[in-house]
Amino acid sequence: MEPIVTVQDAVTAFADWIEPTAAELDAVEAEMPVILADVELLDAHIVTLDRTPTELDARRIRRARRRALAARVALLNRAAGMSVPGGAA
């Protein structure tokens, strides 16, 4: 019996364009504080999945939620502060 391989895997396995571009890596780097804050928030929620949340758990979730929101606001402020070439300032 022959293994079944999709055509997509065979075509894209050796494609040159499969690596991220420098612009994509820069975008991920800029969003890294938001990603890490979201991971922290998920960790806080995961801890409470198998038990009733205590007051300490609730505080941890609130702090993580505030950090995630602050990271998103900071990212948006950085994006809004960037000047657009040719745009009216």
KEKE-3310 file (N, C-alpha, C; in steps of 0.2 Angstrom, whole numbers, plus 5000, padded with zeros to 4 digits):
npx = (5004:5003:5008:4997:4999:4997:4995:4998:5007:5018:5021:5023:5033:5047:5047:5053:5047:5042:5047:5046:5045:5056:5048:5037:5042:5046:5034:5028:5038:5034:5022:5024:5024:5010:5006:5013:5007:4994:4996:4999:4987:4979:4985:4982:4968:4968:4973:4962:4953:4950:4946:4937:4938:4949:4950:4963:4966:4956:4961:4973:4969:4962:4973:4981:4972:4972:4985:4986:4976:4983:4994:4989:4984:4996:5002:4993:4994:5007:5007:4998:5005:5015:5021:5014:5020:5018:5006:4994:4998)
npy = (4994:5011:5026:5040:5056:5073:5085:5098:5098:5092:5102:5114:5110:5113:5126:5143:5154:5151:5155:5167:5185:5199:5210:5204:5197:5208:5213:5203:5204:5217:5215:5206:5209:5210:5197:5190:5195:5190:5177:5176:5179:5169:5158:5162:5160:5146:5140:5141:5132:5119:5120:5130:5147:5156:5171:5176:5170:5177:5190:5188:5186:5198:5207:5201:5203:5217:5220:5214:5222:5234:5232:5230:5243:5251:5245:5250:5263:5265:5262:5271:5282:5282:5290:5292:5291:5305:5308:5319:5328)
npz = (5000:4996:5003:5006:5000:5001:4988:4990:5001:4995:4985:4992:5001:4998:4995:4991:4997:5009:5021:5034:5030:5033:5037:5042:5053:5060:5063:5071:5082:5087:5092:5102:5116:5118:5115:5125:5136:5134:5135:5149:5154:5150:5157:5170:5169:5166:5178:5186:5181:5186:5199:5211:5210:5220:5231:5228:5216:5208:5209:5203:5190:5187:5187:5176:5166:5166:5162:5149:5143:5144:5137:5124:5122:5122:5110:5101:5102:5098:5085:5080:5082:5073:5058:5043:5027:5016:5021:5028:5042)
capx = (5000:5007:5005:4994:5002:4993:4999:5000:5013:5023:5023:5026:5039:5053:5046:5057:5043:5039:5050:5043:5049:5058:5043:5033:5046:5046:5027:5028:5041:5031:5016:5026:5021:5003:5006:5015:5001:4988:4998:4999:4980:4977:4988:4978:4962:4969:4974:4956:4948:4948:4944:4933:4943:4949:4951:4970:4965:4953:4966:4978:4965:4961:4980:4983:4968:4974:4991:4984:4973:4988:4999:4986:4983:5002:5003:4989:4997:5013:5004:4995:5010:5019:5019:5012:5023:5013:4999:4993:4999)
capy = (5000:5017:5032:5046:5063:5078:5088:5104:5096:5091:5108:5119:5108:5116:5133:5148:5159:5148:5158:5174:5191:5204:5214:5199:5196:5214:5214:5199:5207:5223:5212:5201:5211:5208:5190:5187:5197:5186:5170:5176:5179:5162:5154:5163:5156:5139:5138:5140:5127:5113:5122:5136:5152:5160:5178:5177:5169:5183:5196:5187:5186:5205:5210:5199:5206:5224:5220:5213:5228:5240:5230:5232:5250:5253:5244:5254:5270:5265:5261:5278:5288:5282:5294:5289:5296:5308:5310:5325:5328)
capz = (5000:4995:5008:5003:5002:4998:4983:4993:5005:4990:4982:4997:5006:4996:4992:4994:5000:5015:5027:5035:5028:5038:5039:5046:5059:5064:5066:5077:5087:5089:5095:5107:5123:5118:5115:5132:5141:5133:5138:5156:5156:5149:5162:5176:5169:5166:5185:5190:5178:5190:5206:5212:5210:5227:5230:5225:5209:5205:5209:5197:5183:5186:5185:5170:5161:5165:5158:5142:5140:5143:5131:5118:5121:5120:5103:5096:5102:5094:5078:5079:5082:5067:5053:5036:5022:5011:5024:5032:5049)
cpx = (5004:5004:5002:4997:4998:4998:5002:5007:5019:5026:5026:5032:5045:5052:5050:5054:5040:5042:5047:5048:5051:5053:5038:5036:5046:5039:5026:5032:5038:5025:5018:5024:5014:5002:5008:5010:4995:4990:4997:4991:4977:4979:4984:4971:4963:4970:4967:4951:4946:4946:4940:4939:4943:4950:4958:4970:4962:4957:4971:4975:4964:4968:4982:4979:4970:4980:4990:4981:4978:4993:4996:4985:4990:5004:4999:4992:5003:5012:5001:5000:5015:5017:5019:5015:5018:5007:5000:4994:4996)
cpy = (5006:5023:5037:5052:5068:5082:5095:5103:5095:5097:5113:5117:5111:5123:5138:5153:5157:5152:5165:5180:5195:5208:5210:5198:5202:5215:5209:5201:5213:5220:5207:5203:5209:5201:5187:5189:5192:5179:5170:5176:5172:5157:5156:5160:5149:5136:5137:5135:5121:5114:5129:5142:5156:5167:5180:5175:5174:5189:5195:5188:5194:5208:5208:5202:5214:5224:5219:5219:5234:5238:5232:5239:5253:5251:5248:5261:5271:5265:5268:5283:5287:5286:5291:5294:5298:5310:5316:5324:5333)
cpz = (5000:5000:5003:5005:4998:4993:4986:4997:5000:4987:4986:5001:5004:4993:4995:4998:5007:5021:5028:5033:5034:5041:5044:5053:5063:5067:5072:5083:5091:5093:5101:5114:5124:5119:5122:5137:5140:5136:5145:5158:5155:5154:5168:5175:5169:5174:5188:5186:5182:5197:5206:5213:5217:5225:5227:5218:5205:5204:5203:5190:5182:5183:5178:5164:5160:5161:5151:5139:5139:5138:5124:5116:5119:5113:5099:5096:5098:5087:5076:5078:5076:5061:5046:5031:5017:5014:5027:5039:5053)
residu = (MET:GLU:PRO:ILE:VAL:THR:VAL:GLN:ASP:ALA:VAL:THR:ALA:PHE:ALA:ASP:TRP:ILE:GLU:PRO:THR:ALA:ALA:GLU:LEU:ASP:ALA:VAL:GLU:ALA:GLU:MET:PRO:VAL:ILE:LEU:ALA:ASP:VAL:GLU:LEU:LEU:ASP:ALA:HIS:ILE:VAL:THR:LEU:ASP:ARG:THR:PRO:THR:GLU:LEU:ASP:ALA:ARG:ARG:ILE:ARG:ARG:ALA:ARG:ARG:ARG:ALA:LEU:ALA:ALA:ARG:VAL:ALA:LEU:LEU:ASN:ARG:ALA:ALA:GLY:MET:SER:VAL:PRO:GLY:GLY:ALA:ALA)
# end
